[in-house]
Amino acid sequence: MQPPYSRTMYELLAEQAARAPETPAVIAAAGTVTFAGLRDAAARVAGAMRERGIRRGDCVGILINNRVEWLEIFFAAASLGATVVPLSTWSKGPELDFLLGDSGVKCLFMIERLGAQAFADDIAALVATGRHPALERVVLVDSPPRAGFESYGDYRAAGPLGPLPPGEGASASDTLVVLYTSGSSSRPKAVPLLQFAAIENGFNIGERQGLRPGDRVLAAIPLFWSYGAVNALPATMTHGATLVLQGRFEPGEALDLIERHGCTALYTLPAMTNALVAHPDFRPARTGTLRTGVTIGAPQDVLKAATVLGAREICNIYGSTETYGNCCVAEHSWPLEERANCQGMPLPGVVLRIRDHDTGALLAEGETGEVEVKGYLMPGYRGDSARHNAEVMTDDGWFRTGDLGHLDERGRFHFVGRSSEMIKRSGINVSPAEVEEALQQHPVVGLAGVTGRPDADRGETIIAFVVPRPGARIAPADLVAHCRERLSTYKVPDIIRLAETLPLTPTGKLMRRELKSLAGES
């Protein structure tokens, strides 16, 4: 496809509305909204924001799960050149306290509650402390009027935003979002990302997937995450496709959405794929419309998404929030085995280089080292996390990812693991991901997590935690024998512990710090 002309997000929405006004832009629990309908709603919300003093550069918070209002507010703020700060709906009171203070949100749009989490009570308590003077307005999108809160209905009923004076509207180089991402630091890092780069990199991600008008893309992953806000959203929008939102992931409902709306693509993770195919109501026919999408994970995770779930052209990916979600994506048209065993070529406008940790020398193709990225990058962390900028950015403008990997003779990237997660056994580096992949090739293994534990003789021993598939039984000795057939001797786990669960994030990623703590206790 040809890339869109627009280089700001609201202009992108308006461009698609002009091209195909009656085409569905989003399908959500509240119903279907066309591109023209979403554009008009965002224009009214933007008009109300402008009347209430929101200006270019101001921070607008969104504490809402996946629903149409999230998109209305996002595009409205983007039209003003305001910066959207999506807040995680997994956040607790103390976390919200930090996020509001660090971001300087001026206006917060929020739902009253989600599940057991009473956000309105949390925010009211934080406002009462007086610690957040920048926060001038709090708007409830789904509740009757409540003291201290504004009603979103008033924003939706406002007149549309009119022409703005020169210099007061959005610019392609404005900060579109500040996304908070957890990592090596104790506090989440504030990652600013720009309007034009989100559109351009998002378009390239969609191209690698083979997205096209008429596609329906299931987004059960949260919009407040980079996988949603600067990946699924712009990839779908730049291709005139339809975003199918799930309020929050639940496998039975996700299967219903795929089947009911004929979803042709999806954004998934290994834990989500496993939950979908393990659901008692899963049948291949229910996901038969799937064609493409993206996922992370080991080769067997990509293979499962393609052959069992049915997204036969699914793409393997690599990236981080700092690189607009993805900087490498496998081509949907490549043979499946190729897509499963690498993370693809760097996207257009992106360059990777590999550096030796000890010598600092740049490495040749096939040599594993620390990964550095240049191209579509954040301009630098904000707020409290700005203190990390000197350590993550090189003098010549490359981002130190903290990952290990290599580029092969064709320029394809192969991810090995986080440098901080490598196990040093008898002086040799062992990738936990490689051992986990070998374990998960055993037919009765559901999940595996591998970490190291200090050892006086060998530096570290390798400890594997294994969750068997439901109803299955396996002896640790059998798993050791299984690994010996697939791994070099120094990579075989010294200890295998059978477990009922592993510590996972809400998005299904293994929490390696917690796993290391478990290893210390075992």
N, C-alpha and C positions, 0 to 999 in steps of 0.2 A: 504493500500500500504506500501511497504518498503520505509523508508526515503532514500534520496539520500546520496551518500558517500561524496559528496563535502561539504566543509565548507567555501568556498569563493564563491562570486556570479558569477564571471567569470567561475570558475571551474564547477559550477552548470550548466551554459549555455552550456559549452563544454561537460559535461556529458550527457545532454539531446540531444545535437547534435549528439553525438556518438551513442546514443541509437536509435534515430528516426530522422535522418538528414532531411528528406523531410516532416516531420510533421510541420504544421504551428505553429510558436511560437507566432506570432502577426498578427492581421488583423487590418489595419488602413486605413485612407483616401487615403494614397499613394499606397495601395495594400497589398498583403499578403507576409510575410517574413517567411521562414522556420527557424527551429532551427539552421541548418548549415549556412544559409544565415546571420542570426543575429550574430552568433559567428564570422563569417569571417569579417563582417562589423565592429564589435566591435574591432577585432584584428587589423584592419587597422587604425582605429581611435586611438587606444592605441599606435600603432607604431608612429603615428604623434605626439601624446602628449609627448611620451618619447623623440623624436627628439627635441621637443621644450622646454624641461626642466622640464616637470611635473614628480614629484617623489613621492615616498611613503610618505604619510602624508600631501601632498599639498592639498589645497581645490580647487575643480572644481565646479563652479556654473552652474546651468541649469535654464534658464529663457525661458521655452518652454512649450507650451500646450501639450496635449496627442497626441504624434505622434511617428513614428518609431525612429526619430533622438534622442528623449529623451532616449530611451532604448539603442541605440548604444553608446551614451556618458556615460550613467550610467554604463554599463558593461565594457566599455573601462577603465574608471577611476578606477573601482573596481579591474580590472586586475593588475593595477599598485600599488594597495594599497593606492591610493589617496582617499580623502574623498569627496563625492558628497554633494553639498549644493543646494538642489532644492529650487528655489525662486518662490513665488506665482505669477501667472500671473494676480492676482487681485491687485498687489502692485502698488502704485503710487510713484512718484519721491522721496519724503521725506522718504517713507518706504524703497525703494531700497537703499537710502543713508545709512540708519542705517544698513540694512542687509549686505551690502558689507563691511562696516567698522567693524561690529561686527564679521563677519565670516572670514575675511582675505582671500577672494577668490583670487586665483592667475590667473586663466583663467576662463572666463565667456563665455558660449555658449548660444546664445539667438536668438529669432525671432525678426524681425524688429518691428513688431506691432501685436496687437491682438485687433480687433474691433477699438475703438477710442483711445486705449492706444498706443502711439508711444514710444516703449521701446528704440529703437536706439537713439532717440533724448534725452530721459531721461538719458541714460547711457553716451552718449557723453558729456552732460552737467556736469554730476557728475565727469567724468574723468578730464574734463577741470579745475575743482576746485583744483585738486592736493591733495584732502583729502584721496585718496585711492591708496597709493603707492604700496601696495601689488598686485594690479590688473595689471598684465603685458600684458595680451592679452584678446581681446574681439572678438568672432567669430560669424558671422552671418550665420544662417543655411538656410535661405530661400530668400536671396536677392542678387542682383548684387553687385559687389565690391563697397565698400564705404570707403572713407578716414578714417583711424584710426581703421578699422575693418578688420579682416581676413575672408577668405572664407571657409566655411565648406567643400566645394568640394575638397579643397586641403587635408583635413584630410581624407576624404573618399578614395582619390586616393593614399594614402601612402602605403608603404609596411607594411605587418603585423608585429606585435610585436614579436621579437625573444626572446630566453631564456634570463632571467635576472640574474645578479650575485647574489650569495647567500645573503639573507637579503634585497634585493631590490624589491622583488615581494610582492604580497599580502599575508597577514597572516589572519588566521581565527579570530584573536583577533583585527584586524585593525578596525578603525572606518569606517563603510560603508557610512553613511550619517549623516549630521547634519540637522535636521528638525526644522524649526521655528514654534512654536505653540503659539497661543494667550491663555491667561488665566487670572489669578488674577492680574498680573502685567501690568503696562502701556505699556511696551515693550514686543514684542514676545520673548519667551524663546527658547534658542538654545539647542536642545536635540540631543546628539550624540548616535548613535546606531551601534552595532558591526556586522560584517559580519556573523559570525557563528550563532549568536542569531537570526538574521533576517531570516536565512534559517530554523533553527530548529523550532522557534515559528511559522513561516509562514507555514511550513509543518503541524504542529499540527492544525492550523486554517483550512487548506484545508481538513484535516482528519475529523474534526467535520462537515464540509459541505458535506462530501462524494464525493469530487472531484476525478476524474480519467482521464486517458488518453482519448482523444476524446472530453472531455468537452470544451465548448466555453464560456468564462467568460466575460460578458460585464462589462467594466470599463469606465463608464461615469464620475465617480468621478476623481478628478485630481491626477495625479501621484506625484505632489509635496506635497501632503498631506500624513500623515502616513497611512490613509485608503488605499492609492494607493501604495506608495513606499515600505512599509514594511508589507503590508497585502495582497492586491490583487495580487501584482506582485510575491512575493515569494510563496504564497499559490498556485497560478496557475502554476508557473514554476516548483516547486518541484513535481508536479503531472503530468508533461508532457502534460498539457492542453494548450489551446490556449487563449491568451488575445485579446479580441476585444475592441479596443480603440475608444472612441468618443472624438473628439477634445475638445469639452466642451459640457456640457449637454444641450440638447434641446429635449423635449419629443417626438415630431414627428419623428425626425431623429433616436432617440433611439429605437422607435418602429420598424422603418425600419431595423435597424441593427439587432435587435433580430430576426425578421422574415426572413431577407435575409440570415443571417449566422447561423440560427438555434441555437441561444444561449441557453445553458442549465443552466447557472448560472448567477447571477448578484450581483453587489455591489450597494446597494441602501440606501436611507434615506427616512424618511416619506414624506418630501416635494417632492422628486423625484417620489416616488410611487404614491402620489396624482396627480402629474402632468401627469404621464403616463396614469393612469386610467381615468382621466378627459379629456384627449385629444379627440377631436371629431373623430379622426380616430382609436381610440382604440376599438379593439374587442378581446375577449378572444382567438380566434383562432390565432391571430397574435403573441401571447406570449405563445402559447401552447407547445413550446419546452422547456420552462423553467422548471427546477426541483428544484434547490437549490440556495444558495447564503447567504448573510448576510445583516442584517439591524439593526438599533437601533430604539428605540421608545417605546411607550406604547403598551399594549397588542393589542389594536385595529389596531395599525400600522403593527404589525407582522401578524395579521389575514388578513388584507387587502392585504398585499404583497403575502400571501399564497393563499387566496381564490379568490380574484378579479384579481390581476395581474397574478397569476397562478404559482408562485414559491412555490409549495406545501410543499417542505422540507426546506424552508428558516430558517436560524438560527438567533436567538436573540443573541446579543453580548454585552460585556462590556469591556472597556479598555480606554487607553489614549496613546498619543504619547510616553510618558515615559515608557510604558509597551509594546512597539512594536505593537501598534495599538489595540490589544486585549489581555486580560489576562483571560477572561471567554467567552466561546462560547457554546451555547446549541447544543445538538446532533441533526443532521438532521433526525435521525430515531425516535426521541421521538414523542409522540402524539402532535398534533399542539397546543392544549390548554396548555400543559406543556411548550412548547417552547415559547409561547406567554407570559406566566406569570412568567418567570424567565430568567436570562441571562446565565444559564447553569453552569456547573462545571468549576473550574479553569483548565486551560490547563495543560498538563504534564509539570513538572518543575516549576510550579507556585503555590504559597501558599498565601491565604488571611487570615487575622485576623481582628477582629472587636474590636475597643477600645472605651470605654466610654469617651466622651469629657471632662466631668467635673472631674472625678476621675482618669482617666488614666488606669483603670482596663480593662483587656481583658474580653469580653462578651461571653456568651454562645450562642449556636445555637438558632435562633429565635429572638435574641435581636438586635435591631438596634443601630448602632453606626458608628464611623468613620472608613473608610476602609483603611487598610494598605496592601501592596503587596510586596512579595519577589519572586525572581526567575529571569525571563527574564526582566531585568530593565536597563535603561540607567545607565552609570557609574557616572552621575552627569552633571548638566547644564554646558555649556561653555560660554565664553565671558561675556558680561554684566550680564547675568542671573545667573552666577556662585554664585553670592551673595545670591541666594535663597537656595543653597544646604543644608545649616545647618538647615533650617526650614522645608524642605520637606523630608529629610532623617533622620531616627532614628539612634541612636548610634549603634544598632545591625543590620543595613543594610536594613531596610524596608522603602518603599516609602509611604509617607503620601499622599493619593490621593486627600484629600479634599472632598471626597464623603461620603454619608451616605448609609448604606445598612445592610443586614444581610445574614447569611448563615443558611439554613434550616437543618433539620435532615438528609437529604441525601447529604449535602454538596453543594447544588445548591445555587448560589448567586442571591440575589434579590436587585436590585438598588432602592434606595428611592429618592435621589436627591443630589445636591451639598449642603454641610453644610453651605456655605455662602449664599445660596439662600432660606434657610428655613425661613418661616414666623412665628414670635413669636406672637401669638394671645392669649391674656389673660394668658400669661405664658406657653402656650402649643405650641409645634412645629407643624407646618402644612407644608406638602410637596406641593409645587406648582404643581409638576408633577402629583400627585394624583388627585388634583382638576381639572387639565387640562384633565386628562383621563376621569373623570366623565362627564365633559362638552362635550367632543368629542364623547361621546356615544349617544348624542342627534342627531337625523337624519338630522337636518338642520344645524348643526354646522360644518363648514369647518376647521377652526383653532381656537385654544384658547391659550391664554397666561395669566398666573396668577402671581401676585406679591403682595408685601405688601407695605403699606404706613403708616408712623408714625401716631399714634393716642394717644391722651393724656390719654384716659380712658383704652384702651385695649392693649396698646403697639404698635400693628399694626392692621390695618384693611386689609381684603383680597379684592383685586380688580382684576376682571377678564375682559380681553379684548377678545371679540368674533367676529370672521369673519364668517358670515353666508355663506352657500353654494350659488353659483350663482342663483339668482332669488328667493331665499327663504326669508321668513320673520319670525321673532320671537320676542317676547316681553321679555325684561329682567326678568320680573316676572315669566314667564313660565320657564326660565332657572333656576331661583332660586328654583322653585318647583321641577324641574327635579333633581337638586343637592340634595335637602332634602330627596329624595327617595333613594339616593345612598351613601350619606356621613353623618358622624356624624355632629351634629349641629355646632360645633366649626370650621368645615372645609368648611361650606357653604359660598360662596362669599358674602361679605357685599354690594359690588357694582359691577354691570355688565355694561360694556360699549360696545356697538356695534361699530365695526370698519370695514373699507374697507380693511385694510392690517395690518400686524404685522411686527415689525422690525426683519428681518431674515438675517443671514449671507448668502453669496453666496452658501453655502452647505445646506441651509435650516434649520439651527439651530436657535432657538429663541435667540435673543440678549437681555438678561435679564437686563442688565444695562440700555439699552434704554427703555425697558418696564417700569422699575422703574421710569425713568425720566418722562415718559408719565403719570404714576400714580400720580406723584407729581404735574403735571399740570392739572389733571382732577378734 
